Amino acid sequence: MPNSKDVFKWVVSQITLDESADEVNSIAYLLLDKKLNISKSQVIAANPLANVNPQSLLPWIERINQGEPIQYIIGSQDFYGRSFIVNPSVLIPRPETEQLTSILIQHLKSINSKSQILDIGTGSGCIPITLQLEVTDVTGFGIDISASAIATAKENNRIHNTSIQFLISDVLNDSLPPSNFDVIASNPPYITEDEKVAIKPNVLEFEPHSALFVPNNDPLKFYKVIIEKSKTSLKRKGLLAFEVNERFGMQVAELFKEHGYESIEVIKDYFGKDRIVKGLKFQ
């Protein structure tokens, strides 16, 4: 009878991705947990396994070896301690977006009253759903141009028993939802077309390009529109916060200044790169 550690080692041996050993191990742990219900702690303990056929994992391992993200294969990604449905219609939430969410939570808790939020380009809905779960008396909206993304966000809304209103909307051409928001947040497309050559194949070939890329000649187009529209949709002292391309943090901060925002900050991510820009509306 094989034990859990033997199965883990076999899975690792079958993965041929050009990734670090730590990344391959992480993929193997996720696959075993989600597909065979074998946890990391069980692997470490080398528990005996009955009625487990490791060969059943081969179709999923083949998809992994073709570069498909493990999160799409298992259909979920953990975010802020909770599991969210993800699929190729939405970006896979990343640690930088958790960092942005932490900043939003801190601001909302400082208000200490009922708050309205708006997440632009919501994807899986992980940001507004997390805000409602982490902070008392938060309501609001998540908008996205993709109908498939909104369907995914609504399903996450149902699973987490939250009440965010998710709407199909094109922020470049449509008005923002009618409300007076305490927080507006966005992780818009910000990778320029000429940066595609540096993007890993598992991102380039599987994640939605509409949520990733902007033209070389107008990389800040989403920021320009959202900063302008937010001026009339934020309450006084309302927070506007973005995730940004590390190359354009200072340029986004300059847009904030041009539109009269105050308390503007450019915040670095865990790798020391400019990643979040935030400011308050006072006028």
C-alpha positions as CSV (number, residue, x, y, z in Angstrom):
1,M,0.0,0.0,0.0
2,P,1.5,3.4,-1.0
3,N,1.7,6.1,1.6
4,S,1.0,9.8,1.1
5,K,4.6,10.8,0.8
6,D,5.2,8.3,-1.9
7,V,2.3,9.6,-3.9
8,F,3.5,13.2,-3.4
9,K,7.0,12.2,-4.7
10,W,5.5,10.4,-7.7
11,V,3.4,13.5,-8.6
12,V,6.5,15.7,-8.3
13,S,8.4,13.4,-10.6
14,Q,5.6,13.6,-13.2
15,I,5.6,17.4,-13.4
16,T,8.0,18.6,-16.1
17,L,7.4,22.4,-15.8
18,D,10.5,24.6,-15.9
19,E,9.9,25.9,-12.4
20,S,11.7,25.9,-9.1
21,A,11.5,22.9,-6.9
22,D,9.4,25.0,-4.4
23,E,6.9,25.9,-7.1
24,V,6.6,22.3,-8.3
25,N,6.1,21.1,-4.7
26,S,3.4,23.7,-4.1
27,I,1.6,22.6,-7.3
28,A,1.8,19.0,-6.2
29,Y,0.4,19.8,-2.7
30,L,-2.5,21.7,-4.2
31,L,-3.3,18.9,-6.6
32,L,-3.3,16.2,-3.9
33,D,-5.4,18.3,-1.6
34,K,-8.1,19.3,-4.1
35,K,-8.3,16.1,-6.2
36,L,-7.5,13.3,-3.7
37,N,-8.2,15.1,-0.4
38,I,-4.7,14.5,0.8
39,S,-3.5,17.4,2.9
40,K,0.1,18.7,3.2
41,S,0.2,17.5,6.8
42,Q,-0.8,14.0,5.7
43,V,2.0,14.0,3.1
44,I,4.5,15.0,5.7
45,A,3.2,12.3,8.1
46,A,3.5,9.7,5.3
47,N,0.1,8.3,6.1
48,P,-0.9,4.9,4.6
49,L,-3.4,5.3,1.7
50,A,-6.1,2.8,0.9
51,N,-8.1,2.9,-2.3
52,V,-6.1,5.7,-3.8
53,N,-5.1,5.5,-7.5
54,P,-2.4,8.1,-8.2
55,Q,-2.7,7.3,-12.0
56,S,-6.1,9.1,-11.8
57,L,-4.1,12.3,-11.5
58,L,-2.5,12.0,-14.9
59,P,-5.0,14.0,-16.9
60,W,-4.6,16.9,-14.6
61,I,-0.8,16.5,-14.5
62,E,-0.8,16.7,-18.3
63,R,-2.7,20.0,-18.1
64,I,-0.1,21.2,-15.6
65,N,2.7,20.2,-17.9
66,Q,1.1,22.2,-20.8
67,G,1.4,25.3,-18.6
68,E,-2.2,25.7,-17.4
69,P,-2.3,27.3,-14.0
70,I,-3.0,24.9,-11.2
71,Q,-5.6,27.4,-9.9
72,Y,-7.7,26.9,-13.0
73,I,-7.3,23.2,-12.9
74,I,-8.5,22.9,-9.4
75,G,-11.0,25.7,-9.9
76,S,-10.0,27.8,-6.9
77,Q,-7.5,30.1,-5.3
78,D,-7.1,31.1,-1.7
79,F,-7.3,34.9,-1.0
80,Y,-7.2,36.5,2.4
81,G,-7.7,33.1,4.1
82,R,-10.7,32.1,2.0
83,S,-11.2,30.0,-1.1
84,F,-12.6,31.7,-4.2
85,I,-13.7,30.2,-7.5
86,V,-11.5,31.1,-10.4
87,N,-11.6,30.2,-14.1
88,P,-10.1,31.5,-17.3
89,S,-12.6,34.4,-17.3
90,V,-10.9,36.0,-14.3
91,L,-7.4,36.8,-13.2
92,I,-5.9,34.6,-10.5
93,P,-5.7,36.7,-7.3
94,R,-2.2,37.4,-6.2
95,P,-0.4,38.6,-3.0
96,E,-0.2,42.1,-4.3
97,T,-4.0,42.3,-4.4
98,E,-4.1,41.0,-0.9
99,Q,-1.8,43.8,0.1
100,L,-4.2,46.3,-1.6
101,T,-7.1,44.7,0.2
102,S,-5.4,45.1,3.6
103,I,-5.0,48.8,2.9
104,L,-8.7,49.1,2.1
105,I,-9.7,47.2,5.2
106,Q,-7.5,49.5,7.4
107,H,-9.2,52.6,5.9
108,L,-12.7,51.2,6.3
109,K,-12.1,50.2,9.9
110,S,-10.9,53.7,10.6
111,I,-14.3,55.1,9.4
112,N,-16.1,53.1,12.1
113,S,-19.5,53.5,10.4
114,K,-21.6,52.1,7.5
115,S,-19.5,52.2,4.4
116,Q,-20.1,52.0,0.6
117,I,-17.4,50.5,-1.6
118,L,-16.9,50.1,-5.4
119,D,-14.4,47.6,-7.0
120,I,-13.7,48.4,-10.7
121,G,-12.6,45.4,-12.8
122,T,-13.7,43.1,-10.0
123,G,-13.0,39.7,-11.7
124,S,-13.7,37.0,-9.2
125,G,-15.1,39.5,-6.8
126,C,-12.4,38.7,-4.2
127,I,-11.8,42.3,-3.1
128,P,-15.3,43.5,-2.3
129,I,-16.4,40.1,-0.9
130,T,-13.4,40.1,1.4
131,L,-14.1,43.7,2.5
132,Q,-17.6,42.9,3.4
133,L,-16.5,39.8,5.4
134,E,-13.7,41.6,7.2
135,V,-15.4,44.9,8.1
136,T,-18.7,45.5,9.7
137,D,-21.5,47.3,7.8
138,V,-19.9,47.4,4.4
139,T,-22.0,47.3,1.3
140,G,-21.3,48.1,-2.3
141,F,-20.6,47.1,-5.9
142,G,-18.2,45.2,-8.1
143,I,-18.2,46.0,-11.8
144,D,-16.5,44.3,-14.8
145,I,-16.9,44.5,-18.5
146,S,-16.9,40.6,-18.7
147,A,-20.2,38.9,-18.3
148,S,-18.4,35.6,-17.5
149,A,-16.3,37.4,-14.8
150,I,-19.5,38.8,-13.2
151,A,-21.1,35.3,-13.2
152,T,-18.0,34.0,-11.4
153,A,-18.2,36.9,-8.9
154,K,-21.8,36.2,-8.2
155,E,-21.1,32.6,-7.5
156,N,-18.4,33.6,-5.0
157,N,-20.9,36.0,-3.5
158,R,-23.3,33.1,-3.0
159,I,-20.7,30.8,-1.6
160,H,-19.5,33.4,0.9
161,N,-23.0,34.5,1.8
162,T,-22.2,38.1,1.0
163,S,-24.4,40.8,-0.6
164,I,-22.2,42.7,-3.0
165,Q,-24.0,43.9,-6.1
166,F,-22.1,42.7,-9.2
167,L,-22.8,44.5,-12.4
168,I,-21.6,44.3,-16.0
169,S,-20.2,47.7,-16.9
170,D,-17.5,49.2,-19.1
171,V,-15.8,51.8,-16.9
172,L,-14.3,53.6,-20.0
173,N,-17.7,54.3,-21.4
174,D,-20.4,53.8,-18.7
175,S,-21.2,55.9,-15.6
176,L,-20.2,54.5,-12.2
177,P,-23.0,53.0,-10.1
178,P,-25.0,55.8,-8.5
179,S,-23.8,56.1,-4.9
180,N,-21.5,58.1,-2.6
181,F,-18.6,55.8,-2.0
182,D,-16.2,55.7,1.0
183,V,-13.8,53.5,-1.0
184,I,-13.2,53.0,-4.7
185,A,-10.6,50.4,-5.7
186,S,-9.3,49.0,-8.9
187,N,-6.7,46.6,-10.2
188,P,-7.1,47.5,-13.9
189,P,-5.2,46.2,-16.9
190,Y,-1.7,47.7,-16.7
191,I,0.8,45.5,-18.6
192,T,1.9,47.2,-21.8
193,E,1.9,45.2,-25.0
194,D,5.7,45.5,-25.3
195,E,6.0,43.7,-21.9
196,K,4.4,40.6,-23.2
197,V,7.8,39.0,-23.9
198,A,8.6,39.0,-20.2
199,I,5.3,37.4,-19.2
200,K,5.3,33.7,-18.2
201,P,3.5,31.4,-20.7
202,N,1.1,30.2,-18.0
203,V,-0.1,33.8,-17.6
204,L,0.1,34.8,-21.3
205,E,-1.6,31.7,-22.7
206,F,-4.3,31.2,-20.1
207,E,-5.3,34.3,-18.2
208,P,-7.7,36.9,-19.8
209,H,-5.9,39.4,-21.9
210,S,-8.6,42.0,-21.5
211,A,-7.8,42.1,-17.8
212,L,-4.0,42.3,-18.3
213,F,-2.9,44.4,-21.2
214,V,-3.1,48.1,-22.3
215,P,-1.7,49.8,-25.4
216,N,1.9,51.0,-25.4
217,N,0.8,54.4,-26.4
218,D,-1.7,54.9,-23.6
219,P,-0.7,52.7,-20.6
220,L,-2.6,54.9,-18.1
221,K,-5.9,55.0,-19.9
222,F,-7.9,53.2,-17.1
223,Y,-6.3,55.3,-14.4
224,K,-7.1,58.6,-16.1
225,V,-10.8,57.7,-16.5
226,I,-11.3,56.2,-13.0
227,I,-9.5,59.1,-11.3
228,E,-11.7,61.6,-13.2
229,K,-15.0,59.7,-12.6
230,S,-14.2,59.0,-8.9
231,K,-14.1,62.7,-8.2
232,T,-17.9,62.9,-8.3
233,S,-18.5,59.4,-6.8
234,L,-16.4,59.5,-3.7
235,K,-17.4,61.1,-0.4
236,R,-15.3,63.8,1.1
237,K,-12.2,62.0,2.5
238,G,-13.1,59.0,0.4
239,L,-10.2,56.7,-0.6
240,L,-9.2,55.9,-4.1
241,A,-6.7,53.1,-4.4
242,F,-5.1,51.2,-7.3
243,E,-2.8,48.4,-8.1
244,V,-0.3,49.6,-10.7
245,N,2.5,48.7,-13.0
246,E,5.8,49.1,-11.2
247,R,7.0,51.4,-14.1
248,F,4.1,53.9,-13.7
249,G,3.6,54.4,-9.9
250,M,4.9,58.0,-9.9
251,Q,2.9,58.8,-13.1
252,V,-0.3,57.6,-11.5
253,A,0.5,59.6,-8.4
254,E,0.9,62.7,-10.6
255,L,-2.6,62.1,-12.0
256,F,-4.0,62.1,-8.5
257,K,-2.3,65.4,-7.9
258,E,-3.6,66.9,-11.1
259,H,-7.2,66.0,-10.0
260,G,-6.9,67.5,-6.6
261,Y,-6.5,64.4,-4.4
262,E,-4.5,64.6,-1.2
263,S,-2.5,62.3,1.1
264,I,-1.2,60.6,-2.0
265,E,1.1,57.6,-1.4
266,V,3.0,55.2,-3.6
267,I,3.4,51.9,-1.8
268,K,5.9,49.2,-2.6
269,D,5.0,45.5,-2.8
270,Y,6.7,42.6,-1.0
271,F,9.4,42.7,-3.6
272,G,10.2,46.4,-3.2
273,K,8.4,47.5,-6.4
274,D,6.0,50.4,-6.7
275,R,2.6,48.5,-6.7
276,I,-0.1,50.5,-5.0
277,V,-1.1,54.2,-5.3
278,K,-3.7,55.7,-3.1
279,G,-5.1,59.1,-2.3
280,L,-8.0,60.9,-0.6
281,K,-10.6,63.2,-2.1
282,F,-10.9,66.4,-0.1
283,Q,-12.4,68.8,-2.6
